[in-house]
Amino acid sequence: MTPIMLELLVRSLWETVLMTVASGVISLVAGLPLGLALVVTARGGIAENLWINRTFGATINGFRSVPFIILLVALIPLTRLIVGTALGTWAAIVPLAIAATPYYARIAEVSLREVDRGLIDAVRAMGGNRWTIIREVLVPEALPGIVAGFTVTLVTLIGASAMAGAIGAGGLGDLAIRYGYQRFETSVMIAVVAVLIVLVCGIQWFGDRLVARLDRR
């Protein structure tokens, strides 16, 4: 691989990491409260409200049912409104974050639902309010699952960012399409695949270690 191609590979890796981290943080900040809302407003929840629960659930399911490549195109007007362009790394963060948020919300919901109901009832019996239950019981007890789910979300975002590269978002996907596929440079395709494997394995390894540490608390 030539020095120029190596420089392009490093730049593309940075763009992929930027897209993944930025959209991952947004999905965490927005998705975790959504997951909490689904749990606490469910039937028998600490703030039961079936109308809100069904509205949130239907909205989340609606976004999750749309394939990412279609969502990517459908959100072009919104992306232009927010970023000013529909092309490039920063533009890709908008659809990536919107796609990842409902996905992570469902993962967080599953983890939060697994919290022992007896702990919640015990805090209630001691006079704890809703925020106390959320802060002291739901989130701390579900934290290993929340972190594990966030790790899976980041790995999924890496694949989605590569897909976004096919329409000019930059990153490793763009490099693989433009040079590895369209120009038949096999070495570039192999290098991109190798970097993606290392990146995914690194994120999964770090996430697994963090979950194991939280489990030992």
N, C-alpha and C positions, 0 to 999 in steps of 0.2 A: 504494500500500500504506500502510495506517494505521500510526502509530507503535507501536501495540500489536502489530500483525502483524509489524512489523520487529523488535521486541523478541523475539517468539516465534521468528522466523527465526534470530536470533543465538543464542538459547539452544539451539535445536535443532541448529544447526551445532556448538556446543560439545559437546553430548551425542554427536553422531555422531563427532566427533574423539576424544572420550574413549573411546568404545566401540572405535573402530578402533585407536587407539594402545595401549590396555591389552591387548586381545586379540591385537594384532600382536606386542607384546613377549613375551607368554606363548607364542605360537606359535613365535617365534624361539628362546626359551630352551629349549623342550621339543622343537621340531621338528628343530633342527640336530643335537642328540645322537642323535635317532632316525635321521636321515639318515646320520649317521656310522656308527651301529650296523649299518644295513642294508648299507653298503659294506664295512666291515671284516670282517663275519661272513659275507659272500657267498663263493661258491666261488672259491678262489684269493685271498681277501682276507688281510690281515695277521693277522687273528684268526678264521680260518675256523671257523664253527660253524653248520651248515646248520639245526639244530633251532631255534636262537635266531632266525636269519634268517627262516625260514619263519613262525615264531610272530609276530614283529614285522610281517612283511609281510602276513600274513592279518588281523591286528588293524587295521592301517592301512587296508587295502583295505575291511574291514568298515565302518569309520567313514566312509570316503570314498564308499561306495556309497549311504549314506542321504541323501536330499534334505534340505537344511538346514531347511526348514519342518517336516519330520517330526522331525528331531533336536531342534529347538527345543522341540517339545511333549513329546517323550519324555524330555528332560532336566529337565523342570519339578521333579520330586521332588529331584533332585540340586542344582538351582539353589536351591531353598528351603532345603535342608540347608546349603549353603555361604553364601548371602547372606541368607537369612531371608525372602525373597519371590521370587515368580516374575515380578514386574512391575517396570518401571523400567530405567534405564540400566545400573546395576551388575548387575542380574540378567541382562541380555542378554550381558554380557561372558563369562559361563560357557559357554553354548553356542557363542558365536562363537569363543572360544579353543579349545574342544574340536573344533570343525569345522575350524578353520584349521591346527591342529597337524599332523594327518596329511597335509593338503594341502601344507603347506610342507616336511614331511619328505621327500616324494617329489620335490619340486623340488630340495631340497638334495642328495638322493641322485644325481640326474641330473648336477648340477654336479660333485660329488665323483668320480663315475665317469669324468669326462672328464680328470682329472688324468693326466699322462703316467706310464705305468707304469715307464718308465726312471728317472724321478726317485726313485720309491719304492725300486726295486731298488738304486739308487746309495746311498741313505741306509742301506739294510739292509747293503750290502757294507761300509760304513764303521762298522758296529756300532751303528747307531741302533735303539732299541727301538720298540715300537708307539706309545707316547705321543710320542716324538720325530718319528715319521713323521706322525702326526696333526697335531702342533703346528707342525712346520717345513715340511711338504710339502702334505698334503691340504688343510687349511684355507686357508693363504696362496695356494696355486695356484688354488683354486676360489673364492676370495673374490669376484671380479667376478660370477660366476654366482650365488653365494649372495646377494649384494646385489640383483642383478636379480630373483631369485626372491622375495626379501622384498618388493620393490616391487610385484610382481604380486600377492602375497598381501595387501598393504595395500589395493590397489585392489579386490580381490575382497571384502575385509572391508567396504568402504564399501557395496557393493551388498547384502551380507548384513545389515548393520546397518539398512539401509533396509527390508529384508524383515522384520526383527525388530520394526521400528516398527509393523507392521501388527497386532501382538498386544500393544501397550502398552509397548514398550521405550523409547519416546521417540525423539528424534532427528529428522532430516529426513524419514524415511519416515513417522513418526507424524504429523508436521505435514502432509505431502502427503495422507495418507489422511483425516485428520479435517477439514481445511479445504479442501484443493484438490479432493478427490473427494466427500466426504460433504456438504459445504456448497456445492459448485459454485463455489468461488472460483478462477477460472482464473489470476488474477495470482499467487496463492500457489503453485499448481502450477508455473507458469513460473519463478518465483523459486527454488523448490526444485531444479528441474532445472538451472537456470543455476548455482546454487551447487555442486551435485554435479559438474557438468562442470568447473568451475574447480578444485574440490578434487582430482578425479582427475588432471586435467592437471598440477596443481602437484606432486603426489606423483610422478607419472611423470617429469616434467621433472627433479626433484631426484634421483630414483633413477638416471636415465640419466646425469646429470652425474657422479654419484659413481662409477658403473661405469666411465665413460670415464676418470676420474682414476685408478682402480685399475688399469685396463688399461695405463696409461702407466708404471706403476711399473717 
